[in-house]
Amino acid sequence: METNNSHHRRISSIRGIPFIVLAVLFVAGGIIFFSKWRFAQPGSQPHLNIPANSNNAMFGFDLQRTRFNQSERILNITNVSHLVPYWSASTAAYINSSPAVANGIVYIGSNDKLMYALDAKTGKILWAHNANDGVGSSPAVADGIVYVGSDDDNLYAFNARTGATVWIYPTGGPVWSSPAVANGVVYVGSNDHLLYALDAATGKVLWTHSTDNFVSSSPAVVNGVVYVGSEDDKLYALDARNGKTLWIATVGLPFRVSSPAVANGIVYIGSEDRNVYAFNSTTGTLLWKTPTGDLIHSSPAVANGIVYIGSTDNKLYAFDAITGKPRWTLTTGDRIYSSPTVANGIVYVSSQDHKLYALDAITGAILWTYTTGDAIDSSPAVANGMVYVGSFDGKVYAFHL
């Protein structure tokens, strides 16, 4: 959710940067500033060879929304402290969309009304497409198509390489939910209170399921079941084929934008009632709930028996995935709306204190931080030894060793 409309453009003075190359690009009616840092340091990599087949292609990394990248092997707890900015690309408004990385391209939306495709190695703008309103939804990439929602009430499908429109589907409200694509079907929520299942190739509606409030949570799809939260205080489990209700779990306050993560037969989600919940994925039975100090808009990450989630009490929490018992907490300087990402023993998370953090996944110890020019609600994506994130300063950042 947007919580700060401020937008600042500035390039920070960074030690060790001999020069900055700026190119101004005019794309789809917007002005994009591209900047690339080159570092005169031993081991500097001015041209990275990023494998095209190592992807982080949707919000939550996988259809289970675990936010756990098990394939990352380059970044680890011993070298992550050496991360440096590699490139940045600036847009004309604040960014709360989270990046997707697929086939060497970074996809991200901005509130300048554009959907961007950036070269993952250089930050070069490959294409940008007008979405007619702010893009806070996070894109999903599947089978050569990128899917993303917009505040103009539409779900868009673009050719992932060219940006050409494949189809547009109009819902009845802004689409803040981030789509999931499974077995040729796109699942996404809308503020018109509906969850949609659309044919991924054509945009034809296959089914809809009605709730009693906004569906800004992003669906998880596991073993033929779609799990999604709604601002009607309910978590829904629906048959992915037809949208029929399998079970509903009700709590005290909305599942606003927190999205379910499913791992080992358990569904995890945060609520505005301050609690983190764990439900049996088959029956909806409550297994445990554990409180935080304030509202939860962050979505959980689940890795190696631990659940990680942020709260608006400024803290990142780590809980035992089976019992819900606290493992550790980290206090940042402001609220956490970002969702954590786990890769190779490291938890990455952003905060409204303007910082991106890398933490030891076992202890919570801070391994590295970077300060951007404004709050960060965007959730980091990790792929091929690179970390990508958007900021309310309007920039997309890429970091490497």
Secondary structure by P-SEA (a helix, b strand, c coil): cccccbbbbbbcccccccbbbbbbbbcccbbbbbbbbbbcccccccccccccccccccccccccccccccccccccccccccccccccccccbbbcbbbbbcccbbbbcccccbbbbcccccccccccccccccccbbbbbccccccccccccbbbbcccccccccccccccccccbbbbbcccbbbbcccccbbbbcccccccccccccccccccbbbbbcccbbbbcccccbbbbccccccccccccccccccccbbbbbcccbbbbcccccbbbbcccccccccccccccbbbcbbbbbcccbbbbcccccbbbbcccccccccccccccbbbcbbbbbcccbbbbcccccbbbbcccccccccccccccccccbbbbbccccccccccccbbbbbcc
